[in-house]
């Protein structure tokens, strides 16, 4: 049977994929965003906000983000899985309001990454109607060109079909698709994996797409947790000797309300000290504990 050897989670926020200059472009975007009153929000901010936005503080946080992305790459390389299952949000990329599944599994043979899969022109043009996005868009295009991950990457349709079948039998009315929107290609939550975690893209991937939070069928936290438990059971019931890494892409509150946006890891082979423990890692541990009677805390929580 298949064996899960690694669980990791990371945001894919712009702060993680842009150069430091991009952080200043993001601030410019906020300052010119016509959907909000930036001056009023600034007046309500905590008194030491200027210190939080100082050059040395931004550099410190940028360096921490890059160091921890490097740590994730190293852990993934060491785990050397045969397949990765990436769970990420679909932000009106594959699915629109005319057909919005709560959860969907892609079971096509290949994964096309287009030059517009991240930092795409349509987003820039849409955003420019609300904010000054020229510099930000330029930097996003620069990252796409520098990373150079456009093209076809391997998928794992047999595992994907197995997941669809098992999730269906486990009372999940799971959506599925074997095609990507040709003008978009693979969504940004999944392209981030190729850009920053596995640049050569040689490990087959199964994308599991989650409704970002578009009404009226937003997934509840309870349903997402249940999906995580069922997903693990489904993977481990696959009649294959292959090893699997499960990667959560997105979330972890990488917004201006959060002091940091750092990734984290959990592995069945090792217990690296994570940058910031996350619910995804704990979800895996909770499931292992219920099945095997493991200690009440995951090793990366012990003593915390």
C-alpha positions as CSV (number, residue, x, y, z in Angstrom):
1,X,0.0,0.0,0.0
2,X,1.0,3.6,-0.5
3,X,2.9,5.3,2.3
4,X,2.7,9.0,3.3
5,X,6.2,10.0,4.1
6,X,5.7,13.8,4.4
7,X,3.2,16.4,5.2
8,X,4.0,20.1,4.8
9,X,2.2,23.4,4.5
10,X,3.1,26.8,3.2
11,X,1.3,30.0,2.2
12,X,1.8,31.1,-1.4
13,X,1.3,34.8,-0.6
14,X,3.0,37.4,-2.8
15,X,5.4,38.1,0.0
16,X,6.9,34.6,-0.5
17,X,7.3,34.7,-4.2
18,X,8.3,38.3,-4.9
19,X,11.7,39.8,-4.4
20,X,12.0,42.3,-1.5
21,X,11.2,45.1,-3.9
22,X,7.8,43.5,-4.3
23,X,7.0,44.1,-0.7
24,X,7.2,47.8,-1.3
25,X,5.1,47.4,-4.5
26,X,2.5,45.6,-2.4
27,X,2.4,48.6,0.0
28,X,2.0,50.9,-3.0
29,X,-0.9,48.7,-4.1
30,X,-2.6,49.1,-0.7
31,X,-2.0,52.8,-0.7
32,X,-3.7,53.2,-4.0
33,X,-6.4,50.6,-3.7
34,X,-9.7,52.4,-4.3
35,X,-11.7,49.7,-2.5
36,X,-10.3,50.8,0.8
37,X,-9.6,54.0,2.7
38,X,-5.9,53.5,3.4
39,X,-5.4,56.7,5.3
40,X,-8.2,55.8,7.7
41,X,-6.9,52.3,8.2
42,X,-3.5,53.8,8.9
43,X,-4.9,56.1,11.6
44,X,-6.4,53.0,13.3
45,X,-3.2,51.0,13.2
46,X,-1.1,50.3,16.3
47,X,1.2,53.2,17.3
48,X,4.4,51.4,16.4
49,X,3.3,50.4,12.8
50,X,6.1,52.6,11.3
51,X,8.6,50.4,13.1
52,X,7.0,47.3,11.7
53,X,7.4,48.8,8.2
54,X,10.9,49.9,8.6
55,X,13.4,48.7,6.0
56,X,15.4,46.6,8.4
57,X,12.3,44.9,9.7
58,X,11.0,44.1,6.2
59,X,14.4,42.7,5.3
60,X,14.4,40.5,8.4
61,X,11.0,39.1,7.5
62,X,11.9,38.6,3.9
63,X,15.1,36.7,4.8
64,X,13.1,34.5,7.2
65,X,10.6,33.7,4.5
66,X,13.3,32.7,2.0
67,X,15.3,30.7,4.6
68,X,12.2,28.7,5.5
69,X,11.2,28.1,1.9
70,X,14.8,26.7,1.5
71,X,14.1,24.5,4.5
72,X,11.0,23.1,2.9
73,X,12.8,22.4,-0.4
74,X,15.5,20.5,1.6
75,X,12.9,18.4,3.5
76,X,11.0,17.6,0.3
77,X,14.2,16.5,-1.4
78,X,15.2,14.3,1.6
79,X,11.8,12.7,1.7
80,X,12.1,11.9,-2.1
81,X,8.4,11.0,-2.6
82,X,7.2,9.3,-5.7
83,X,4.1,11.4,-5.9
84,X,2.9,14.7,-4.3
85,X,-0.7,15.5,-3.5
86,X,-1.1,19.2,-3.4
87,X,-4.2,20.7,-1.7
88,X,-4.8,24.3,-2.7
89,X,-7.4,26.9,-3.3
90,X,-8.9,27.7,-6.7
91,X,-9.4,31.4,-7.1
92,X,-11.7,31.5,-10.1
93,X,-9.1,29.8,-12.2
94,X,-10.5,26.4,-13.1
95,X,-14.0,27.1,-11.8
96,X,-16.4,30.1,-12.0
97,X,-19.7,30.8,-10.3
98,X,-21.5,28.9,-13.1
99,X,-19.9,25.7,-11.7
100,X,-18.1,25.9,-8.4
101,X,-17.4,22.5,-6.7
102,X,-16.6,22.7,-3.0
103,X,-13.7,20.2,-3.6
104,X,-12.4,18.8,-6.8
105,X,-9.6,16.4,-7.9
106,X,-7.8,16.7,-11.2
107,X,-7.2,13.3,-12.9
108,X,-5.7,14.3,-16.2
109,X,-2.5,12.8,-17.6
110,X,-0.4,16.0,-17.6
111,X,-0.3,19.4,-15.9
112,X,0.2,22.4,-18.1
113,X,1.8,25.4,-16.5
114,X,1.3,28.4,-18.7
115,X,3.1,31.8,-18.5
116,X,-0.1,33.2,-17.2
117,X,-0.7,30.7,-14.4
118,X,0.7,33.1,-11.8
119,X,0.8,36.8,-11.9
120,X,-1.3,36.5,-15.1
121,X,-2.1,39.5,-17.2
122,X,-5.9,39.2,-16.6
123,X,-5.4,39.7,-12.9
124,X,-3.1,42.7,-13.4
125,X,-5.6,44.3,-15.8
126,X,-8.5,43.6,-13.4
127,X,-6.5,44.9,-10.4
128,X,-5.4,48.0,-12.3
129,X,-9.1,49.1,-12.2
130,X,-8.8,49.2,-8.4
131,X,-5.2,50.1,-7.7
132,X,-1.9,51.2,-9.2
133,X,-0.5,47.8,-10.2
134,X,2.0,48.5,-12.9
135,X,5.2,47.9,-10.8
136,X,3.7,44.9,-9.0
137,X,2.6,43.4,-12.3
138,X,6.1,43.9,-13.7
139,X,7.7,42.1,-10.8
140,X,5.2,39.3,-11.0
141,X,6.0,38.8,-14.7
142,X,9.7,38.9,-13.8
143,X,9.3,36.1,-11.3
144,X,7.5,34.0,-13.9
145,X,10.3,34.4,-16.4
146,X,13.1,33.8,-13.9
147,X,11.5,30.6,-12.6
148,X,10.9,29.2,-16.0
149,X,8.5,26.5,-15.0
150,X,6.1,26.9,-18.0
151,X,5.3,23.7,-19.9
152,X,3.9,20.2,-19.2
153,X,4.6,18.4,-16.0
154,X,3.7,14.8,-15.0
155,X,0.4,14.0,-13.2
156,X,-0.6,10.8,-11.5
157,X,-4.1,10.0,-12.8
158,X,-4.2,6.5,-11.3
159,X,-3.9,7.9,-7.8
160,X,-6.3,10.7,-8.6
161,X,-9.0,8.3,-9.8
162,X,-8.4,6.2,-6.7
163,X,-8.9,9.3,-4.5
164,X,-12.1,10.2,-6.3
165,X,-13.5,6.7,-5.9
166,X,-12.6,6.5,-2.2
167,X,-13.7,10.0,-1.3
168,X,-17.0,9.2,-3.0
169,X,-17.4,6.0,-1.1
170,X,-16.6,8.0,2.1
171,X,-19.6,10.3,1.6
172,X,-17.8,13.1,-0.2
173,X,-19.6,14.2,-3.3
174,X,-16.2,15.1,-4.8
175,X,-15.9,17.1,-8.0
176,X,-13.4,16.0,-10.7
177,X,-11.9,17.2,-13.9
178,X,-9.4,15.9,-16.5
179,X,-8.9,19.2,-18.2
180,X,-7.5,22.6,-17.2
181,X,-8.7,25.9,-18.5
182,X,-6.5,26.4,-21.6
183,X,-6.1,30.1,-21.1
184,X,-5.0,29.7,-17.4
185,X,-3.3,26.3,-17.1
186,X,-2.6,25.0,-13.6
187,X,-3.8,27.3,-10.9
188,X,-1.4,29.5,-8.9
189,X,-1.6,27.5,-5.6
190,X,-0.1,24.5,-7.5
191,X,2.3,26.4,-9.7
192,X,3.9,27.7,-6.5
193,X,5.1,24.1,-5.9
194,X,7.0,24.2,-9.1
195,X,8.3,27.7,-8.6
196,X,9.7,27.4,-5.1
197,X,9.5,23.8,-3.8
198,X,10.5,21.6,-6.8
199,X,11.7,23.7,-9.6
200,X,12.4,20.8,-12.1
201,X,8.9,19.5,-11.5
202,X,9.9,15.9,-11.9
203,X,7.6,14.4,-9.2
204,X,4.1,13.6,-10.5
205,X,1.4,15.7,-8.8
206,X,-2.3,15.2,-8.0
207,X,-4.0,18.6,-7.4
208,X,-6.9,18.7,-5.0
209,X,-8.7,22.0,-5.4
210,X,-10.7,23.7,-2.7
211,X,-13.3,26.5,-3.2
212,X,-11.4,29.5,-1.9
213,X,-14.4,30.9,-0.1
214,X,-16.8,31.9,-2.8
215,X,-20.5,31.7,-1.7
216,X,-22.8,30.0,-1.4
217,X,-21.0,26.7,-1.0
218,X,-18.0,27.7,1.0
219,X,-16.5,24.7,2.7
220,X,-16.7,24.9,6.5
221,X,-13.6,24.2,8.7
222,X,-15.3,21.0,9.9
223,X,-15.7,19.8,6.3
224,X,-12.1,20.7,5.4
225,X,-10.9,18.8,8.5
226,X,-13.0,15.8,7.5
227,X,-11.6,15.9,4.0
228,X,-8.1,15.8,5.4
229,X,-8.8,12.7,7.4
230,X,-10.5,11.0,4.4
231,X,-7.8,12.0,2.1
232,X,-5.2,10.3,4.2
233,X,-7.3,7.1,4.5
234,X,-7.7,7.2,0.7
235,X,-4.0,7.7,-0.1
236,X,-3.0,4.9,2.3
237,X,-5.5,2.5,0.8
238,X,-4.0,2.9,-2.7
239,X,-2.6,-0.5,-3.8
240,X,0.8,0.8,-4.8
241,X,4.3,0.7,-3.1
242,X,4.8,4.4,-3.9
243,X,5.6,7.0,-1.3
244,X,3.4,10.1,-1.1
245,X,4.0,13.7,0.1
246,X,1.0,15.8,1.0
247,X,1.4,19.5,0.6
248,X,-1.1,22.2,1.6
249,X,-0.6,25.4,-0.4
250,X,-2.3,28.6,0.9
251,X,-3.8,29.9,4.0
252,X,-1.9,30.0,7.3
253,X,-3.1,33.7,7.5
254,X,-0.4,35.3,5.4
255,X,-2.0,38.7,5.5
256,X,-1.2,42.1,6.9
257,X,-2.9,41.0,10.2
258,X,-0.2,38.4,10.7
259,X,3.3,39.2,11.9
260,X,4.9,36.4,9.8
261,X,4.0,34.2,6.9
262,X,6.2,31.2,7.4
263,X,5.9,27.6,6.2
264,X,6.0,24.4,8.3
265,X,6.7,20.7,7.9
266,X,5.9,17.4,9.5
267,X,7.4,14.1,8.5
268,X,6.9,10.5,9.4
269,X,10.6,9.9,8.9
270,X,12.0,12.8,10.9
271,X,10.8,15.6,13.1
272,X,12.4,18.8,11.9
273,X,11.8,21.9,14.0
274,X,9.1,23.8,12.0
275,X,9.2,27.5,11.3
276,X,5.6,27.8,12.5
277,X,3.5,24.7,13.3
278,X,0.3,24.6,11.4
279,X,-3.0,22.8,11.6
280,X,-2.3,20.6,8.6
281,X,0.7,19.0,10.3
282,X,-1.4,18.6,13.5
283,X,-4.2,17.1,11.5
284,X,-1.9,14.3,10.3
285,X,-0.6,13.7,13.8
286,X,-4.2,13.6,15.2
287,X,-5.1,10.9,12.7
288,X,-1.9,8.9,13.5
289,X,-2.6,9.2,17.2
290,X,-6.2,7.9,16.8
291,X,-5.0,4.9,14.9
292,X,-1.7,4.0,16.6
293,X,-2.0,5.4,20.1
294,X,0.9,7.9,19.6
295,X,1.6,10.4,22.3
296,X,-1.0,13.2,22.9
297,X,1.2,15.8,21.3
298,X,3.1,15.8,18.0
299,X,6.9,16.0,18.6
300,X,7.1,19.5,17.2
301,X,4.5,20.7,19.8
302,X,6.2,19.0,22.8
303,X,7.4,21.4,25.4
304,X,5.6,24.4,23.7
